[in-house]
């Protein structure tokens, strides 16, 4: 849906940009409580390459894995995500 709203060229350019950019040094600089959320069935940004790696790079971060969740887990798992976000913010 997002790709349709953005248009094919814009969606492609966005995917190209974030897939070719190394955010390693930026993630290492985080110094605030961070919740990393990721679906383990994400076919756009693989969990092993992004979710696990991001959580390891951000010191003290918490990793929340959504079993079977796709890239669009903000839609498919919105109730659980909202509950997890509130719990993290209250913690």
Rosetta constraint file for C-alpha pairs under 8 A:
AtomPair CA 1 CA 5 HARMONIC 6.32 0.50
AtomPair CA 2 CA 6 HARMONIC 6.10 0.50
AtomPair CA 3 CA 7 HARMONIC 5.80 0.50
AtomPair CA 3 CA 8 HARMONIC 6.27 0.50
AtomPair CA 3 CA 10 HARMONIC 7.98 0.50
AtomPair CA 3 CA 11 HARMONIC 5.36 0.50
AtomPair CA 4 CA 8 HARMONIC 6.81 0.50
AtomPair CA 6 CA 10 HARMONIC 5.85 0.50
AtomPair CA 6 CA 11 HARMONIC 5.94 0.50
AtomPair CA 7 CA 11 HARMONIC 6.07 0.50
AtomPair CA 8 CA 12 HARMONIC 6.03 0.50
AtomPair CA 9 CA 13 HARMONIC 6.06 0.50
AtomPair CA 10 CA 14 HARMONIC 6.12 0.50
AtomPair CA 11 CA 15 HARMONIC 6.22 0.50
AtomPair CA 12 CA 16 HARMONIC 6.00 0.50
AtomPair CA 13 CA 17 HARMONIC 6.07 0.50
AtomPair CA 14 CA 18 HARMONIC 6.30 0.50
AtomPair CA 15 CA 19 HARMONIC 5.95 0.50
AtomPair CA 16 CA 20 HARMONIC 6.15 0.50
AtomPair CA 17 CA 21 HARMONIC 6.20 0.50
AtomPair CA 23 CA 27 HARMONIC 6.15 0.50
AtomPair CA 24 CA 28 HARMONIC 6.34 0.50
AtomPair CA 24 CA 57 HARMONIC 7.04 0.50
AtomPair CA 25 CA 29 HARMONIC 6.62 0.50
AtomPair CA 26 CA 30 HARMONIC 7.11 0.50
AtomPair CA 27 CA 54 HARMONIC 7.05 0.50
AtomPair CA 27 CA 57 HARMONIC 5.85 0.50
AtomPair CA 27 CA 58 HARMONIC 5.49 0.50
AtomPair CA 28 CA 57 HARMONIC 5.35 0.50
AtomPair CA 28 CA 58 HARMONIC 5.41 0.50
AtomPair CA 28 CA 59 HARMONIC 7.06 0.50
AtomPair CA 29 CA 58 HARMONIC 7.48 0.50
AtomPair CA 30 CA 58 HARMONIC 6.00 0.50
AtomPair CA 30 CA 59 HARMONIC 7.23 0.50
AtomPair CA 31 CA 58 HARMONIC 7.96 0.50
AtomPair CA 31 CA 59 HARMONIC 7.35 0.50
AtomPair CA 33 CA 60 HARMONIC 7.00 0.50
AtomPair CA 33 CA 61 HARMONIC 6.25 0.50
AtomPair CA 34 CA 58 HARMONIC 7.48 0.50
AtomPair CA 34 CA 60 HARMONIC 7.47 0.50
AtomPair CA 34 CA 61 HARMONIC 4.82 0.50
AtomPair CA 34 CA 62 HARMONIC 6.37 0.50
AtomPair CA 35 CA 61 HARMONIC 5.80 0.50
AtomPair CA 35 CA 62 HARMONIC 4.91 0.50
AtomPair CA 35 CA 63 HARMONIC 6.05 0.50
AtomPair CA 35 CA 64 HARMONIC 7.18 0.50
AtomPair CA 35 CA 88 HARMONIC 7.28 0.50
AtomPair CA 36 CA 51 HARMONIC 6.83 0.50
AtomPair CA 36 CA 54 HARMONIC 7.32 0.50
AtomPair CA 36 CA 55 HARMONIC 6.20 0.50
AtomPair CA 36 CA 61 HARMONIC 6.93 0.50
AtomPair CA 36 CA 62 HARMONIC 6.01 0.50
AtomPair CA 36 CA 63 HARMONIC 4.77 0.50
AtomPair CA 36 CA 64 HARMONIC 6.09 0.50
AtomPair CA 37 CA 51 HARMONIC 7.07 0.50
AtomPair CA 37 CA 63 HARMONIC 6.00 0.50
AtomPair CA 37 CA 64 HARMONIC 4.82 0.50
AtomPair CA 37 CA 65 HARMONIC 5.99 0.50
AtomPair CA 37 CA 66 HARMONIC 7.50 0.50
AtomPair CA 38 CA 42 HARMONIC 7.65 0.50
AtomPair CA 38 CA 47 HARMONIC 6.47 0.50
AtomPair CA 38 CA 51 HARMONIC 5.63 0.50
AtomPair CA 38 CA 63 HARMONIC 7.86 0.50
AtomPair CA 38 CA 64 HARMONIC 6.56 0.50
AtomPair CA 38 CA 65 HARMONIC 5.25 0.50
AtomPair CA 38 CA 66 HARMONIC 6.13 0.50
AtomPair CA 38 CA 69 HARMONIC 7.69 0.50
AtomPair CA 38 CA 71 HARMONIC 7.78 0.50
AtomPair CA 38 CA 73 HARMONIC 7.89 0.50
AtomPair CA 39 CA 47 HARMONIC 6.64 0.50
AtomPair CA 39 CA 65 HARMONIC 5.72 0.50
AtomPair CA 39 CA 66 HARMONIC 4.55 0.50
AtomPair CA 39 CA 67 HARMONIC 6.08 0.50
AtomPair CA 39 CA 68 HARMONIC 6.37 0.50
AtomPair CA 39 CA 69 HARMONIC 4.22 0.50
AtomPair CA 39 CA 70 HARMONIC 5.45 0.50
AtomPair CA 39 CA 71 HARMONIC 6.50 0.50
AtomPair CA 39 CA 73 HARMONIC 6.72 0.50
AtomPair CA 40 CA 46 HARMONIC 7.43 0.50
AtomPair CA 40 CA 47 HARMONIC 5.30 0.50
AtomPair CA 40 CA 65 HARMONIC 6.53 0.50
AtomPair CA 40 CA 66 HARMONIC 6.17 0.50
AtomPair CA 40 CA 67 HARMONIC 5.51 0.50
AtomPair CA 40 CA 68 HARMONIC 5.76 0.50
AtomPair CA 40 CA 69 HARMONIC 5.95 0.50
AtomPair CA 40 CA 70 HARMONIC 7.14 0.50
AtomPair CA 41 CA 46 HARMONIC 7.49 0.50
AtomPair CA 41 CA 47 HARMONIC 7.28 0.50
AtomPair CA 41 CA 67 HARMONIC 7.14 0.50
AtomPair CA 41 CA 68 HARMONIC 5.01 0.50
AtomPair CA 41 CA 69 HARMONIC 5.25 0.50
AtomPair CA 41 CA 70 HARMONIC 4.99 0.50
AtomPair CA 41 CA 71 HARMONIC 7.45 0.50
AtomPair CA 42 CA 46 HARMONIC 5.42 0.50
AtomPair CA 42 CA 47 HARMONIC 6.35 0.50
AtomPair CA 42 CA 69 HARMONIC 6.51 0.50
AtomPair CA 42 CA 70 HARMONIC 4.22 0.50
AtomPair CA 42 CA 71 HARMONIC 4.49 0.50
AtomPair CA 43 CA 70 HARMONIC 6.78 0.50
AtomPair CA 43 CA 71 HARMONIC 6.59 0.50
AtomPair CA 44 CA 71 HARMONIC 6.13 0.50
AtomPair CA 45 CA 49 HARMONIC 7.35 0.50
AtomPair CA 45 CA 50 HARMONIC 6.56 0.50
AtomPair CA 45 CA 71 HARMONIC 6.97 0.50
AtomPair CA 46 CA 50 HARMONIC 6.16 0.50
AtomPair CA 46 CA 51 HARMONIC 7.61 0.50
AtomPair CA 47 CA 51 HARMONIC 4.81 0.50
AtomPair CA 47 CA 52 HARMONIC 6.46 0.50
AtomPair CA 48 CA 52 HARMONIC 5.48 0.50
AtomPair CA 48 CA 53 HARMONIC 6.95 0.50
AtomPair CA 49 CA 53 HARMONIC 6.01 0.50
AtomPair CA 50 CA 54 HARMONIC 5.67 0.50
AtomPair CA 51 CA 55 HARMONIC 6.25 0.50
AtomPair CA 51 CA 63 HARMONIC 7.55 0.50
AtomPair CA 52 CA 56 HARMONIC 6.29 0.50
AtomPair CA 52 CA 63 HARMONIC 7.59 0.50
AtomPair CA 53 CA 57 HARMONIC 6.28 0.50
AtomPair CA 54 CA 58 HARMONIC 6.26 0.50
AtomPair CA 55 CA 59 HARMONIC 7.66 0.50
AtomPair CA 55 CA 61 HARMONIC 5.80 0.50
AtomPair CA 55 CA 62 HARMONIC 6.75 0.50
AtomPair CA 55 CA 63 HARMONIC 5.93 0.50
AtomPair CA 56 CA 61 HARMONIC 7.74 0.50
AtomPair CA 69 CA 73 HARMONIC 5.74 0.50
AtomPair CA 69 CA 76 HARMONIC 7.35 0.50
AtomPair CA 69 CA 77 HARMONIC 7.33 0.50
AtomPair CA 70 CA 76 HARMONIC 7.77 0.50
AtomPair CA 72 CA 76 HARMONIC 6.44 0.50
AtomPair CA 73 CA 77 HARMONIC 5.03 0.50
AtomPair CA 73 CA 78 HARMONIC 6.73 0.50
AtomPair CA 73 CA 81 HARMONIC 7.98 0.50
AtomPair CA 74 CA 78 HARMONIC 4.96 0.50
AtomPair CA 74 CA 81 HARMONIC 6.90 0.50
AtomPair CA 77 CA 81 HARMONIC 5.99 0.50
AtomPair CA 78 CA 82 HARMONIC 5.92 0.50
AtomPair CA 79 CA 83 HARMONIC 6.25 0.50
AtomPair CA 80 CA 84 HARMONIC 6.10 0.50
AtomPair CA 81 CA 85 HARMONIC 6.04 0.50
AtomPair CA 82 CA 86 HARMONIC 6.14 0.50
AtomPair CA 83 CA 87 HARMONIC 6.16 0.50
AtomPair CA 84 CA 88 HARMONIC 6.08 0.50
AtomPair CA 85 CA 89 HARMONIC 6.12 0.50
AtomPair CA 86 CA 90 HARMONIC 6.06 0.50
AtomPair CA 87 CA 91 HARMONIC 5.97 0.50
